[in-house]
Amino acid sequence: MSNFPDQSAVEKLPLVGVDTGGTFTDFVYLDSLGELHTLKVLSTPDDPGRAIVSGLQQLGLNESGCRLVHGTTVGTNAVLEGRGAEVAFVTNQGFADLLTLGRQNRPEIYNLSPKPEAPPVPREMCVEVPVRLAADGSQLVELDQPKIDDFVEQIRQLQPEAVAICLLFSWLDSSQEQQLTSALPEQLFVSYSADILPAIGEYERGITTWLNARIGGMLQSYLKNLQQQLPQAQIAVMQSSGHTIAAAQAGEQAVRLLLSGPAGGLAAVAGIGRLTGEQRLLSFDMGGTSTDVALVEKQPVLTSQGRIGRWPVAVPMVDMHTIGAGGGSIAWLDSAGGLQVGPQSAGADPGPACYAQGGELPTVTDAHAVLGHIPDSARLAGRLRLDKDAARRSFTDIADRLEITVEQAARGVLDIANEHMARALRVMSAERGHDPSGLTLISFGGAGGLHVCALAERLGMTCALVPVHGGVLSALGMLLAAPGRELTQSRLQLLHEVEISGINDGFEQLMETACGQLSEEGVDPSQIIIHRQLDCRYHGQNHSITVDWKSTDDDPVGLASEQFERRHARQNGHRLEQSVELVNIRITVTGRPPMRDLPVVSSTAALTREVQQVYGVDDPVTVIQRNQVPAENHQSGPAVIVDQLATIWLASGWQAAADHYGNLLLRKMPS
């Protein structure tokens, strides 16, 4: 019987999306009339739940109850900062150094004296069990009760906070891992690899399982405390794949939450692309601390070869590239007197100097304030008064040392920040075989609209899109994302030797598991959508490409093979005279998203307009409210377009028009 309340009752609760960022915690609230409300509050990094409770109080929702979909950075920050539980790593006899050896890739291949890095698990915390499966799944060395007893005693003596179990070839037969797990005390957090990632590649599988064990208890504790603070709320959490999972189940699969917040933004990008007819989008999410870049072709592109910090994470996650360039990135001079930007950030406390919250160091946001791209009357994050004088003071030292004006220093900071982001956009487009000029650039995040025109021009793009509620788009994406599961099963076999019935049977097994988990969350089985895929590679290769499996086709194997060769040629520029090999089968099972459409907004003619002086522009520049941008006629740049949570700098030569959802469509005019 399901532990979740009746779904029809849950759907009557107010719906709130929450994204916890490094600087702000963003909220999007859908009321009973179908109208969206937004809010930003300063994040509380020591306890992210405090900002969430505060925001819900301001929205008047903490007592009445709500459906809350949450994008969290708790696990991500723990991994990047090296925090988490002390883990005992359990593997086969003779393989205790599995995680330490890794793939033996050197991060600095020309450094003859690399700095030693600590192994993920100290040698004394590695436990070897004398069992072994063969490559075909048969048992070479069996697991008996004396071996189990010896294993339990070793764990008792080590007294770890969590345990990660990764045995060779357990993706073929998980029984030994399950036996070891069952023998340990229930209160001990245990992850075993056949449950976390039943896929080939013992190192990636081991690291992923270790990460899950390291942060799983922390995530469970955080979500439990949040639920206690919000006893009336029904809480779901965004996964790295762009689908949601009930909070009660999330802790056990904590490693699937490492890109929780950014995945929400891409879920919104896909939804807005569908509504606007823009199917090929190059997105950049510029927040206060970092910028995330990704490609969306109808749906976010997923990868099983992602990384968090120095660690590979082989569970499905949105394929994105992140750099340390955000609105709060600090400008500084290096030892040679060269101007640099980031990756250090002013964060939420004290924030940029123009926030007037005690910050004194110059940031990207301060540069915009100095140059006039942010109107003097703006309320940053909806409530902070712009302190332009403080922004100018923050640049005085750099300007004096470089013997230039404050405005020139600010202009230089933006040029450097734009080049950092343009380079990241090229990584996700041109370097993947996609011509940027054929894509639409979509910008969001609190600082994205200030850079969208400059970045589009650097990439030769003529179309851009600034979505409605772009300052809180990741939070909006929480509401547009469907509950879902992505499950994988390794099947190493030449593709032309595959038996179609065997592949379909494998998909049925995965589907039964995924649908069962969604049913436990109260998802209506009649609304479930199933997507089947294969991971393929040329025989002898290491990296795979994901293609669709269409079991209803007359020749599904031939179709999959042709898809693979076509995508390989696009990504790598060539095909090989090699057999195609099946590596994994994948299934994605999704339910109905809590919000399937955006409310239509009315666009009115501009009634009042301010003007502002902008550096580098001779005449005063128009300042217009976003809801006053007309749909019938274009607003020409240069102009400053403002809404409650973000500012857009519409550069010279660009025009903007609003659609009936409130999205701004930008076009570069021919010169």
C-alpha positions, 0 to 999 in steps of 0.5 A: 500500500502506498505511503503517500496521500491521495493524489487528488487531495494533493493536487488541490494544494498550492504549488510552489517551486523552490531553487536554492542558489549560492546567493538567492533562494528563488520561489515561484508560486502558482495560486488557485486562480492560475497566476504565478507569483515570484519571490527571492530571498537571500540564501542561508548557506549554513541551513538552506531550510531557513531561507525556504521557511522564510520565503513560504512565510512571506508567501503566506503558505507555511501554515496552510500547506503546499506542494513544494518541488525543491531544487537543492544544492546541499549534496552538490556543495558537500561534494565540492567542499569535500564534506560528508560521511566517513565511508567504508568501501567494500569490494572484492579481495585484491581490489581495495585500491580500485577507487584510488587507481581510478582510470589513472588520468592525470589532470595536468599531463605536462606537470612533472611534479603533480601535487598528490591528491588524497584518495576518496577512501583511505586504505584503512577504510577499505574492506575486501571480501573473498568473493568473485563473479566471472564476466558471465555472471557465474560464481567463481568464489561463493559468499558463505556465512563465515565470510559474512560474519567476518565482514560484519565484524570488520565493519563493526571495528571500523565504525564508519558512518556509511558503507559503499559496496561495489563488487565486480560484475554485480550488474550481472548478479546483485545477490552477493551485494544484497546479502552483505547489505542485509547483514549490516545494522539497519541504522547504518546508511548502506549503498550497494552498486547494483542498486545505485548503478547496475552498469559496466565500469567498476570504477565509475560504478564504485565512485558513484556508489561511494558518493551516494553513501557519502552524502545520502545520510546528509540529504536524508537528514536535511530533507527530514528536517525540512519536512519537520519544519513544514509538516503540512507540505508535500515535498518532492525534489528535483533530480539531476535528470530533470525529473522529480522524486518524492523527498521520502525516497530521495535520500537513498538515491542522493547521488541523483540530486547533484545537479538538482537546481540547474536541472530545474532551469533546463526543464523550464527551457524545454517547456518554454521552447515547446510553447514558443516553437523554438526547439533548438536552444542554447541556454545559459543560466547566470546566477550570482556565483556561477554560469551553467551552459547547456543544449536543449533539443526539445528535451534537455540532453542527458549524459552518463559521463558527467562529473562533479568536481574531480569525480565521475558521476555515471547516473543520468544527468543533464549535460551541462558545462559550469564555470565560475562566472556569475553576477557576484564574481569578483574582479581583481588584478593578478601579480602581473597587473592583469585584470581577472574575473572570478572564480571567487564570488561575493556570494549572498553575504555580503554580496556585490557592493551595489547591494549596500550590504557591506560588500566592498569588492568590485563584481560583475553586477557592480560593473553593470551598475557603473555603466548604467545597464541597471536603472538607478530606480531598480530594486535588486532581487525585488527589494534591495536599493541600488547603490551606484556610488558604492559600485563606483567606489569598489572599482576605484582601486583597480582603475587607479592601478591600471590608470584608467577610468572607473567606467573603462575598468567596468567595461573591461570586467564585462568583456572578460566575463563575456569571453568566459561565458562565450567560451563555455557556450562554444564547448556545448555547441561548436565543440559538439558539432552544432553551429551556434548561428543555427541555434536560439540563445536563451538566457536566464538567472538573475544576471543572464539578461544583462549579457544575452545580446553581447554573447549572441553577437560573439557567437554569431547568433541572431536570435535570442529568447529571454523567458518570462520569470527568467530571474527565477526560471530554475524555480519555475522549472520545478513546476514544469518538471514531471515525476520520473525515473531513469534506470539502466541495465548493462547488456554488453553485446554486438548489436547485430547479434542482439535478440529483439525479444531479449532486449524487450524483456530487459525493458519490461523488467526496468519498466516494472521497477520504475512504474512501481516507484512512481506508483508509490508516489501516487502517480496515475499509471494511465498517465505514465509515459515510457521512453526506451533507449540504447547506449551504443559504441563502436567495438573497441571504443570506451565512450558510448552514444545514446540512441532511441529503441523503437520496438514497433519498427520493422527493423529496430536493431538496424534503425538503432545502428543507423542512428548511432552511426549518424550521431557519431559522424555528427559529433566526431566527423567520421564513421568507422568500419567497425561493428556497433556494440550495445553497452546499456539499455535505458528506460525513462518513465515519467508521469504528469508534471504539476504544471503543464502550461504557462499562464497567458499575460496581457502586454500593454502599450508603454505608458511611462518611460524613464531615461538613463545615461549609459556609458558608451551611448551618446543619447539617454537610453529608454528604461521600460518595464517588461510588461510594457514591451508591446507584442505588435511592435518591436522595442528597439535597442539600446534600452534597459528592460526591467521587471521585478527580479531581473534586468535586460540590457537590449543592445544597439542593433537588437529588437525585442517583442513579447509573446502572449506568455510574457517571453521576450523574443530578441532579433539582431537587425541586419546592419 
